Amino acid sequence: MDPDRKRRLEAAGFTFGTVGQLFGLTQAEEDLVEMKVALAEAIRELREEHSLSQADLARLIGTGQARVSKLERTSESASLDTLFRCMLVLGATRQDLANAIARPTPPQGPTGKPRAAAKGTKGVGRKPQAA
């Protein structure tokens, strides 16, 4: 984040920290959230690599487009089972799943430093397969 912007936000009462600090998560809970976010990002990337719409992916896994949208936005209700299934339907291998989970998180900002959460006080792929 731009240092000037961060200073202005802090002056306005915003504080910065990790997602875990923001929501009071344990390390295990924070790790789970980070894994889900990494998988959701990998699903979107794979879907786009295969030139599929969310509706196309929804048909492949037997659900609706709105559900795929929630999966890609890392909805709290997204299970690891469903995220894994999406990856596999999109042609990902077990190694691709492991690589997605092992992505560095939180996402890196332009400076190479982890992006901070703010709280206001005021490639892979084989051909996609049907499930």
Protein Blocks (a to p, Z undefined) as FASTA:
>chain_A
ZZklmmmmmmnopacddfklmnopafklmmmmmmmmmmmmmmmmmmmmnopafklmmmmn
opafklmmmmmnopaklcfklmmmmmmmnopafklmmmmmmpccddddfkopacdddddf
klgcdddddZZ
